[in-house]
Amino acid sequence: MFVVAGLLAGIGSLAFKLADAPVLIGGGASLILMDIVLRLRSRYMQRWLLNGEAGGQLLAIPVWIVGVVVVVANLVRTTQV
């Protein structure tokens, strides 16, 4: 998941010369989407949205939460400029 998000960020910033915030918002959104799709396949499990066996995790934090933090942080950053 992080590799795909990194590739999207690299393509967006290097090939299309986009600013950092839109690229990182897109990367965070792709992390959320990929992790939720993986977790939906395991929704029969108990606590499937937070279960580490149902989707990706980074240091025991579900990847969709990491994606939300990335998106919110960049939205806050763009509104402060």
Backbone torsions as a table, in degrees:
resi	resn	phi	psi	omega
1	MET	NA	-45.3	-179.0
2	PHE	-68.8	-30.5	177.8
3	VAL	-66.1	-45.1	178.9
4	VAL	-63.7	-43.7	178.1
5	ALA	-64.1	-37.9	176.7
6	GLY	-65.8	-39.8	176.4
7	LEU	-64.2	-42.3	177.1
8	LEU	-62.0	-40.9	178.8
9	ALA	-66.0	-41.9	179.1
10	GLY	-64.5	-43.7	178.6
11	ILE	-65.7	-42.8	-179.0
12	GLY	-65.2	-40.2	-175.8
13	SER	-86.1	-36.6	-176.8
14	LEU	-87.4	-47.6	-175.4
15	ALA	-79.6	-42.2	-175.6
16	PHE	-100.5	-2.4	177.3
17	LYS	54.8	40.7	177.9
18	LEU	-81.7	157.4	176.7
19	ALA	-68.7	163.9	-176.3
20	ASP	-63.1	-45.3	-173.9
21	ALA	-61.9	-49.4	179.0
22	PRO	-62.4	-35.7	179.2
23	VAL	-66.2	-44.5	-179.3
24	LEU	-71.1	-33.1	174.8
25	ILE	-63.6	-42.1	176.5
26	GLY	-64.7	-39.0	177.1
27	GLY	-64.8	-42.6	177.5
28	GLY	-64.7	-40.5	178.2
29	ALA	-64.8	-37.6	178.7
30	SER	-68.2	-35.1	175.5
31	LEU	-62.9	-43.9	179.0
32	ILE	-61.1	-48.7	-176.7
33	LEU	-62.4	-47.6	-178.3
34	MET	-63.5	-41.9	-178.0
35	ASP	-69.9	-41.1	179.5
36	ILE	-64.3	-38.8	178.0
37	VAL	-62.6	-43.2	177.4
38	LEU	-64.0	-40.2	-178.4
39	ARG	-71.4	-30.2	178.0
40	LEU	-64.1	-29.1	177.2
41	ARG	-67.9	-21.8	-177.9
42	SER	-114.2	27.6	-174.5
43	ARG	-70.5	-7.7	175.5
44	TYR	-74.0	-18.7	179.9
45	MET	-72.6	156.3	176.3
46	GLN	-73.4	136.9	-178.6
47	ARG	52.9	46.0	-174.2
48	TRP	-61.6	-27.3	-178.2
49	LEU	-73.6	-23.6	-179.4
50	LEU	-115.4	-8.2	-176.4
51	ASN	-68.9	130.4	-179.5
52	GLY	-68.3	-22.5	179.8
53	GLU	-82.8	-13.1	-175.5
54	ALA	-88.1	-25.9	-178.0
55	GLY	-156.5	-160.7	-178.5
56	GLY	-81.1	158.7	176.7
57	GLN	-150.2	151.8	176.0
58	LEU	-126.1	110.9	-177.0
59	LEU	52.6	46.6	178.3
60	ALA	69.5	9.4	175.4
61	ILE	-103.2	127.1	178.4
62	PRO	-58.2	142.8	-175.3
63	VAL	-63.4	-31.6	-179.5
64	TRP	-64.9	-30.6	176.5
65	ILE	-70.3	-39.3	176.3
66	VAL	-61.1	-42.1	177.8
67	GLY	-62.1	-41.2	178.2
68	VAL	-63.0	-42.4	179.2
69	VAL	-62.7	-42.8	179.2
70	VAL	-62.6	-45.9	-179.1
71	VAL	-64.1	-48.5	-177.9
72	VAL	-63.8	-43.3	-179.7
73	ALA	-61.1	-39.7	-179.6
74	ASN	-77.1	-30.5	174.1
75	LEU	-66.8	-40.6	177.3
76	VAL	-64.5	-41.7	-179.5
77	ARG	-63.6	-38.8	-178.6
78	THR	-73.9	-27.9	179.7
79	THR	-80.1	-20.2	-179.7
80	GLN	-84.1	-17.6	-176.8
81	VAL	-78.7	NA	NA
